[in-house]
Amino acid sequence: MTDLKILQKSPTLHEACWWEPEPGNKAHCYLCPRHCHIGEGQAGFCFIRANHGGKLYSLGYAAPAALQVDPIEKKPLNHFLPGTRVFSMGTAGCNMGCFFCQNWDISKSRSDQLHSSHLPPEDVPVLARKHGCSSIAFTYNEPTIWGEYVIDICHAAAEAGLPTVMVSNGYITYEAFHDIYDHVDAANIDLKSFTEDFYGRITLTHLKPVLETLVWLKKETNVWFEITNLIIPTLNDAPGEFRQIADWIIENLGPDVPLHFTAFHPDFKLMDKPRTPPETLHRARAIALEAGLHYVYEGNILNGAGNTVCPKCSKVLIRRGWHEVQSNALRAGACPDCGHPIPGRWSHPSAPPPRTNAPAPPPSNKYDHWNL
């Protein structure tokens, strides 16, 4: 827990969901599996869910700290509106403690430590349309912790005909899961490792709740989702672990869920680890394909395997360079040569058309602040 002086600075406070009062003016937050028991004037592990007067408030509501226009492939999502732009936004804080966090400057900050803009939910789709975006993504930090804001943006986005995307660590309770994900169209879940030891030591959380979230997504929602595994040398780069991940996905989710193996670069508290060699990603992808997964991608390396290939006849259907779609041969969501259907969400009736071969948005390692 941490003391929160911002409670006295905020002109308005948005009461949180997913909490209950406890004796001694405490608040029990059950949004994520941490189940923080938060004292008066304090915030939970995430920094932005705070107790004021015995009530829990969301300090991230309508207060984004990062806004950026990205290619949808950067999320990464390769089977959702390919070639389109997504309006990406994040706030402060996180409910994990990953030593390798690449957005640590916002995820490890309190909301009073960042320059944030006031952005009501109904204004988010307006900005997205203004910047030529086909969808809205909740990303950069963990969107679960500002779930109240996510839900209200989803309502506004649905009225504007814009789909929404969660880029999440998957650390959420079942009590909150449907409240949030029933409003979302797509998600990328970061499966950081397949060992409890890694999750406990390197993320300060647990593996089981993340696996449960993936099963809920598959069995209880219509959300299109993909999975990312960031490979960190010496920590989660054993070939046996790659096989475990692939086998678990096939058994519990099916072979058509796309899996992205991405390369690590030294950051935050893991500056002593080297960058992931491309050969490690190639090996991981080969193992996952051999296990039976149909769509396995490589990210964060030049000339990585980013093409979508028909699993039946091996035709290259979507050719990509970095995060740019160079060509798209899909026809009504199927291979034009053999007719094999390719799972995904390939179009949206209200979305602007794909920008195949169009100039990419300005390059950015993380995010930019728009003048709102």
C-alpha positions as CSV (number, residue, x, y, z in Angstrom):
1,M,0.0,0.0,0.0
2,T,1.1,3.6,-0.5
3,D,-0.1,7.0,0.8
4,L,-2.1,9.0,-1.7
5,K,-1.9,12.8,-1.5
6,I,-3.7,13.1,-4.9
7,L,-6.9,12.4,-3.1
8,Q,-6.8,16.0,-1.8
9,K,-5.9,17.3,-5.2
10,S,-8.6,15.7,-7.3
11,P,-11.6,18.1,-8.0
12,T,-13.8,15.0,-8.6
13,L,-13.5,11.4,-7.6
14,H,-15.0,8.5,-9.5
15,E,-16.3,5.8,-7.2
16,A,-14.9,2.4,-8.2
17,C,-16.7,-0.9,-8.8
18,W,-15.7,-4.3,-7.5
19,W,-15.1,-3.5,-3.9
20,E,-16.7,-3.9,-0.5
21,P,-16.4,-2.0,2.8
22,E,-14.6,-3.5,5.7
23,P,-14.3,-2.7,9.4
24,G,-12.0,0.2,10.3
25,N,-12.9,2.2,7.3
26,K,-11.0,-0.2,5.0
27,A,-12.0,-1.2,1.5
28,H,-11.6,-4.7,0.0
29,C,-10.8,-4.4,-3.8
30,Y,-11.7,-7.7,-5.6
31,L,-11.0,-6.5,-9.2
32,C,-7.9,-8.6,-9.5
33,P,-6.6,-11.6,-7.7
34,R,-4.5,-9.5,-5.3
35,H,-7.6,-8.7,-3.3
36,C,-6.0,-5.6,-1.7
37,H,-7.4,-4.5,1.7
38,I,-6.9,-0.8,1.5
39,G,-6.8,1.6,4.5
40,E,-8.1,5.2,4.6
41,G,-5.9,7.5,2.5
42,Q,-4.1,4.6,0.8
43,A,-4.1,3.0,-2.6
44,G,-3.8,-0.6,-3.6
45,F,-0.8,-2.2,-5.3
46,C,-1.8,-0.7,-8.6
47,F,-1.5,2.9,-7.2
48,I,-4.8,4.1,-8.8
49,R,-7.5,2.5,-6.7
50,A,-7.7,4.5,-3.5
51,N,-9.6,4.6,-0.3
52,H,-11.1,8.0,0.6
53,G,-13.5,8.2,3.5
54,G,-14.1,4.4,3.5
55,K,-15.0,4.3,-0.2
56,L,-12.9,3.1,-3.1
57,Y,-12.2,5.4,-6.0
58,S,-10.7,5.0,-9.4
59,L,-8.0,7.7,-9.9
60,G,-7.5,6.7,-13.5
61,Y,-11.0,7.5,-14.6
62,A,-11.0,10.0,-17.6
63,A,-7.3,10.6,-16.9
64,P,-5.2,9.0,-19.6
65,A,-1.4,9.5,-19.3
66,A,-0.6,8.2,-22.8
67,L,-2.4,8.5,-26.2
68,Q,-1.0,7.3,-29.5
69,V,-2.1,6.2,-32.9
70,D,-0.7,2.7,-33.7
71,P,-0.9,0.0,-36.3
72,I,-3.2,-2.7,-35.0
73,E,-0.4,-5.1,-35.6
74,K,1.6,-3.4,-32.9
75,K,-0.7,-4.6,-30.1
76,P,0.0,-7.3,-31.5
77,L,-3.1,-8.5,-33.3
78,N,-2.6,-10.1,-36.7
79,H,-6.2,-11.5,-37.1
80,F,-8.2,-8.4,-36.2
81,L,-8.8,-5.6,-38.8
82,P,-5.3,-6.0,-40.4
83,G,-3.8,-2.9,-41.9
84,T,-5.9,-0.5,-39.8
85,R,-4.9,2.1,-37.2
86,V,-6.0,1.8,-33.5
87,F,-6.3,4.7,-31.1
88,S,-4.3,3.5,-28.1
89,M,-4.5,4.8,-24.6
90,G,-3.2,4.1,-21.1
91,T,-3.2,5.5,-17.6
92,A,-0.9,5.2,-14.6
93,G,-0.3,2.1,-12.5
94,C,-0.4,-1.7,-12.9
95,N,-1.5,-4.7,-10.9
96,M,1.7,-6.7,-11.7
97,G,5.3,-5.9,-10.7
98,C,7.2,-7.1,-13.8
99,F,10.9,-6.5,-13.5
100,F,11.1,-6.2,-17.3
101,C,8.3,-3.7,-17.9
102,Q,8.9,-1.7,-21.0
103,N,6.4,1.0,-20.0
104,W,7.6,1.3,-16.4
105,D,7.6,5.1,-16.4
106,I,3.7,5.0,-16.4
107,S,3.0,1.5,-15.0
108,K,5.1,2.1,-11.9
109,S,3.8,5.7,-11.3
110,R,1.0,7.1,-9.3
111,S,-1.5,9.3,-11.1
112,D,-0.2,12.4,-9.4
113,Q,3.3,11.8,-10.8
114,L,2.3,12.0,-14.4
115,H,1.0,14.6,-16.8
116,S,-2.4,13.3,-17.7
117,S,-5.3,14.8,-19.7
118,H,-8.9,15.0,-18.8
119,L,-10.7,12.9,-21.4
120,P,-14.3,11.9,-20.8
121,P,-15.4,8.5,-22.2
122,E,-17.7,10.0,-24.8
123,D,-14.8,12.0,-26.3
124,V,-12.5,9.0,-27.0
125,P,-14.4,7.8,-30.1
126,V,-14.4,11.4,-31.4
127,L,-10.6,11.5,-31.2
128,A,-10.3,8.1,-32.7
129,R,-12.3,9.0,-35.7
130,K,-10.5,12.3,-36.0
131,H,-7.2,10.5,-36.3
132,G,-8.4,7.9,-38.8
133,C,-8.6,5.0,-36.4
134,S,-10.7,1.9,-36.9
135,S,-10.7,0.8,-33.2
136,I,-9.7,1.8,-29.7
137,A,-7.2,0.0,-27.6
138,F,-6.7,0.0,-23.9
139,T,-3.0,-0.6,-23.5
140,Y,0.5,0.6,-22.3
141,N,-0.4,-0.1,-18.6
142,E,-2.9,-2.7,-17.4
143,P,-6.4,-1.6,-18.4
144,T,-8.1,-4.0,-15.9
145,I,-7.2,-1.5,-13.1
146,W,-9.2,1.3,-14.9
147,G,-12.0,-1.1,-15.8
148,E,-14.8,1.5,-15.0
149,Y,-13.3,3.9,-17.6
150,V,-12.9,1.0,-20.1
151,I,-16.5,0.0,-19.8
152,D,-17.8,3.6,-20.3
153,I,-15.5,4.0,-23.3
154,C,-16.8,0.8,-24.8
155,H,-20.4,2.0,-24.5
156,A,-19.4,5.3,-26.3
157,A,-17.4,3.4,-28.9
158,A,-20.3,1.0,-29.7
159,E,-22.6,3.9,-30.3
160,A,-19.9,5.3,-32.7
161,G,-19.4,2.0,-34.4
162,L,-15.9,1.5,-33.2
163,P,-14.7,-1.9,-31.8
164,T,-12.5,-2.0,-28.7
165,V,-9.3,-3.9,-27.8
166,M,-7.9,-5.0,-24.4
167,V,-4.1,-5.4,-24.3
168,S,-3.9,-7.1,-20.9
169,N,-1.8,-9.3,-18.5
170,G,-5.0,-11.3,-17.9
171,Y,-4.9,-10.8,-14.1
172,I,-8.5,-10.3,-13.3
173,T,-11.1,-12.0,-11.0
174,Y,-14.1,-13.8,-12.3
175,E,-16.3,-11.3,-10.4
176,A,-15.0,-8.5,-12.7
177,F,-14.3,-10.5,-15.9
178,H,-17.6,-10.4,-17.6
179,D,-18.4,-6.9,-16.5
180,I,-15.4,-5.8,-18.6
181,Y,-14.9,-8.3,-21.4
182,D,-18.5,-8.6,-22.4
183,H,-18.1,-5.1,-23.8
184,V,-14.8,-5.7,-25.6
185,D,-14.3,-7.0,-29.2
186,A,-10.7,-8.2,-29.1
187,A,-7.9,-8.8,-26.7
188,N,-4.2,-9.7,-26.6
189,I,-3.3,-11.5,-23.4
190,D,0.4,-11.5,-22.3
191,L,1.3,-15.0,-21.1
192,K,4.6,-14.0,-19.6
193,S,5.8,-17.5,-18.8
194,F,4.5,-21.0,-18.2
195,T,6.1,-21.5,-14.7
196,E,4.8,-20.3,-11.3
197,D,8.4,-19.6,-10.3
198,F,8.7,-17.0,-13.1
199,Y,5.4,-15.4,-12.2
200,G,6.2,-15.3,-8.5
201,R,9.8,-14.0,-8.7
202,I,9.6,-11.8,-11.8
203,T,6.0,-10.4,-11.9
204,L,5.1,-10.7,-8.2
205,T,1.9,-12.5,-9.2
206,H,0.7,-16.1,-10.1
207,L,0.2,-18.0,-13.3
208,K,-3.1,-19.8,-12.6
209,P,-5.4,-16.7,-12.8
210,V,-3.9,-15.8,-16.2
211,L,-4.6,-19.3,-17.6
212,E,-8.1,-19.1,-16.1
213,T,-8.7,-15.8,-18.0
214,L,-7.7,-17.4,-21.3
215,V,-10.1,-20.2,-20.8
216,W,-12.9,-17.8,-19.8
217,L,-12.2,-15.8,-23.0
218,K,-12.5,-19.0,-25.1
219,K,-15.4,-20.6,-23.5
220,E,-17.6,-17.8,-22.2
221,T,-17.2,-14.8,-24.6
222,N,-17.1,-13.9,-28.3
223,V,-14.0,-11.8,-27.9
224,W,-11.4,-12.4,-30.5
225,F,-8.1,-12.9,-28.7
226,E,-4.4,-13.6,-29.4
227,I,-1.6,-14.5,-27.0
228,T,1.9,-12.9,-26.6
229,N,4.9,-14.5,-24.9
230,L,7.9,-12.2,-24.4
231,I,11.0,-14.4,-24.4
232,I,13.7,-13.3,-21.9
233,P,17.1,-15.0,-22.1
234,T,17.9,-17.3,-19.1
235,L,14.4,-16.8,-17.5
236,N,11.8,-18.3,-19.8
237,D,13.6,-19.3,-23.0
238,A,13.9,-23.1,-22.4
239,P,12.6,-25.1,-25.4
240,G,10.6,-27.3,-23.1
241,E,8.6,-24.3,-21.9
242,F,7.8,-23.3,-25.5
243,R,6.4,-26.8,-26.0
244,Q,4.4,-26.6,-22.7
245,I,2.8,-23.3,-23.8
246,A,1.9,-24.7,-27.2
247,D,0.5,-28.0,-25.8
248,W,-1.6,-26.1,-23.2
249,I,-3.1,-23.7,-25.8
250,I,-4.0,-26.6,-28.1
251,E,-5.6,-28.6,-25.3
252,N,-7.5,-25.7,-23.7
253,L,-8.1,-23.2,-26.4
254,G,-7.6,-24.9,-29.8
255,P,-4.9,-24.7,-32.5
256,D,-6.4,-21.6,-34.2
257,V,-5.5,-19.1,-31.4
258,P,-2.6,-17.0,-32.7
259,L,0.6,-17.0,-30.6
260,H,3.2,-14.2,-30.8
261,F,6.7,-14.9,-29.5
262,T,8.4,-11.5,-29.0
263,A,11.9,-10.4,-28.3
264,F,13.0,-8.8,-25.1
265,H,15.3,-5.8,-24.8
266,P,16.9,-4.7,-21.5
267,D,14.7,-2.4,-19.5
268,F,13.6,-1.4,-16.0
269,K,15.1,-3.9,-13.5
270,L,16.4,-6.4,-16.0
271,M,19.2,-4.3,-17.6
272,D,21.6,-7.2,-17.0
273,K,19.8,-9.5,-19.4
274,P,20.8,-9.6,-23.1
275,R,18.4,-9.0,-26.0
276,T,16.6,-12.1,-27.2
277,P,18.5,-13.6,-30.2
278,P,16.4,-14.0,-33.3
279,E,17.4,-17.7,-33.3
280,T,15.5,-18.2,-30.0
281,L,12.3,-16.8,-31.6
282,H,12.8,-19.0,-34.6
283,R,13.2,-22.1,-32.4
284,A,10.2,-21.2,-30.3
285,R,8.0,-20.8,-33.4
286,A,9.2,-24.1,-34.9
287,I,8.4,-25.9,-31.7
288,A,4.9,-24.4,-31.5
289,L,4.1,-25.2,-35.1
290,E,5.4,-28.7,-34.7
291,A,3.1,-29.1,-31.6
292,G,0.1,-28.2,-33.9
293,L,-0.6,-24.5,-33.6
294,H,-1.7,-23.0,-36.9
295,Y,-0.7,-19.3,-36.5
296,V,2.6,-18.5,-34.8
297,Y,4.3,-15.2,-35.2
298,E,7.6,-13.5,-34.2
299,G,7.8,-9.9,-33.0
300,N,10.3,-7.2,-32.0
301,I,12.9,-8.4,-34.5
302,L,13.6,-7.4,-38.1
303,N,12.5,-9.9,-40.7
304,G,10.6,-12.0,-38.1
305,A,7.9,-14.3,-39.1
306,G,4.9,-11.9,-39.4
307,N,3.1,-13.3,-42.4
308,T,-0.3,-15.1,-42.0
309,V,0.0,-18.4,-43.9
310,C,-2.8,-20.8,-44.8
311,P,-2.3,-23.9,-42.6
312,K,-3.8,-26.1,-45.3
313,C,-2.0,-25.1,-48.5
314,S,0.8,-22.8,-47.2
315,K,-0.2,-19.9,-49.3
316,V,1.0,-16.5,-47.8
317,L,-2.3,-14.7,-47.2
318,I,-1.2,-11.5,-45.4
319,R,2.3,-10.3,-46.0
320,R,3.8,-8.0,-43.4
321,G,6.9,-5.9,-42.9
322,W,7.5,-5.0,-39.3
323,H,4.0,-3.6,-38.3
324,E,2.9,-2.8,-41.9
325,V,0.6,-4.9,-44.0
326,Q,2.2,-5.1,-47.5
327,S,-0.5,-7.3,-49.1
328,N,-3.7,-9.1,-48.2
329,A,-4.9,-11.9,-50.3
330,L,-7.8,-13.1,-48.0
331,R,-11.1,-13.4,-49.7
332,A,-14.1,-13.2,-47.3
333,G,-11.9,-14.5,-44.5
334,A,-10.7,-17.5,-46.4
335,C,-7.7,-18.6,-48.5
336,P,-8.4,-17.8,-52.2
337,D,-6.5,-20.9,-53.4
338,C,-8.0,-23.7,-51.3
339,G,-10.9,-22.0,-49.6
340,H,-9.7,-22.8,-46.1
341,P,-11.4,-20.4,-43.6
342,I,-8.9,-18.4,-41.6
343,P,-10.3,-17.5,-38.1
344,G,-10.2,-13.8,-37.2
345,R,-12.2,-10.6,-37.4
346,W,-11.3,-9.4,-40.9
347,S,-13.7,-6.5,-41.3
348,H,-16.0,-4.2,-39.4
349,P,-19.0,-2.6,-41.1
350,S,-18.3,0.8,-39.5
351,A,-14.5,0.8,-39.5
352,P,-12.5,2.8,-42.1
353,P,-10.9,0.7,-44.8
354,P,-7.5,-1.0,-44.2
355,R,-4.5,1.1,-45.1
356,T,-2.6,-1.6,-47.1
357,N,0.7,-0.1,-48.4
358,A,-0.2,3.2,-46.8
359,P,2.4,5.2,-44.8
360,A,2.7,4.0,-41.2
361,P,2.0,6.3,-38.3
362,P,5.0,8.3,-37.0
363,P,7.5,5.8,-35.4
364,S,7.4,5.7,-31.6
365,N,9.0,3.3,-29.2
366,K,6.2,3.9,-26.7
367,Y,3.6,6.6,-26.9
368,D,3.1,10.3,-27.6
369,H,0.8,12.9,-26.0
370,W,-1.8,14.4,-28.3
371,N,-2.9,18.0,-27.7
372,L,-6.5,17.5,-26.5
